[in-house]
Amino acid sequence: MLDVDCFKSYNDTYGHVAGDDCLKRIASVFQVTLNRASDFAGRYGGEEFIGILPETDHDGATQLAERIRAEVEALDITHAGSLIGPCVTVSLGVVTVNCSAITSFLDAVALADQYLYHAKALGRNQVCAWNGFRPEPAVLDGQSN
Amino acid sequence: MTARHGLIGFDFPVRSDAISSDPKTDNRIDAALYNHLLGVAAIPLIGSAAGSVLVATASWGSVDEKLLSGWLFLVFAVILVRIRLTQRSIRHIKQNGYKRVEALVYAWTTGLSGIAWGICGLLVNHADTPAKVVIITAIQSMIMGGVLTLGAFLASFLAFALPEIIPMMVVLLVSGGVANTVLSIYSLIFLVLMIGIARRYNRSLRQTWQLTFDNQDLLSALTQANDRLAILAETDGMTGLANRRRIDEALVTEFSRLRRSNAPSPC
């Protein structure tokens, strides 16, 4: 799961047309990176995107998330209101679904969301991942943005 | 909104807005009717063969036998020529599709049968009364049959009917006598009525095909619109990525697939 860092302040600073344009460019990076036929890329809502990578191990998924993070940073979209740096960045939460640990896709989405906010809490512009095996992760404190 | 379609004294009010004014649809209807004409082409030919043998049998003895034999020969020669022309036209429409000029040329070749039967009408005054009745009835029956088989393509019907009956009408009229004049006038009334019926029949066929094509067009437009809507319904309009609805579907699908294969899938 991917969320654009400080996107509200981007919209406030540059307007909604520029905000839409920014989201389109990030969506394009997201889609191009998830390039296998079985990969799935979608917009979950607002500035949140979700990717499903069937038949992918934890390391593969984490690397891919890191690549998306780096490529969005490389787009170098100026973001004066960002708390992180001069340009638009994204945070990602990665969850490897293992049958024994996660029984419903709602759990998977909720967990990915938790790890995404953990990444935000750790300072944004980073990937936070869980390998899907027990013990289940402790509830992470994150701060939404 | 109505328009008058018909002939002198036999006008039928017909809804004109029921028939397309779109030349492309008209062409499709013409093609369908031409196919119809070719499809039933055997029936008038069989009718012509059987009718000519019956007329010759009934008139044998009262009409000069050489004339009758010559006429029979002509009718059967025309039937053979028309069989060949029909086969050729069926081959052409299969290879090249519908061509208006070709269809009209084929339709007018029906006139060969009309001329052959028209010559029979010239013999009407050579026959004794029973044979005369047979000839007049045969000529009129051929036109009635023509309404059903050639009426699909009016050019074909007219090419047959006019040369078929007019010589007989002229012969009866010029030969004088009240009975002959009345027979001639009756034949004229009959011809006008039959043309009217052929036109109505043709119009019904056109409307049927029009509805068929309208339904086909509507169905394909609906299918296209539906396909487009199906894509729109699961696409995020701004980014072109899958939308929330599609994501939820994909998650359900992936989870049930995962449960079967038990392989790891990161989310």
Interface residues (C-beta under 8 A of the other chain):
Chain A: M1 D20 L23 K24 A27 S28 F30 Q31 F40 A41 G42 R43 Y44 G45 F49 I50 I52 L53 P54 E55 T56 D57 H58 G60 A61 V94 V95 T96 V97 N98 C99 S104 F105 A108 V109 L111 A112 G132
Chain B: D236 M238 T239 G240 L241 A242 N243 R244 R246 I247 A250 L251 V252 E254 F255 R257 L258 R259 N262 A263 P264 S265 P266 C267
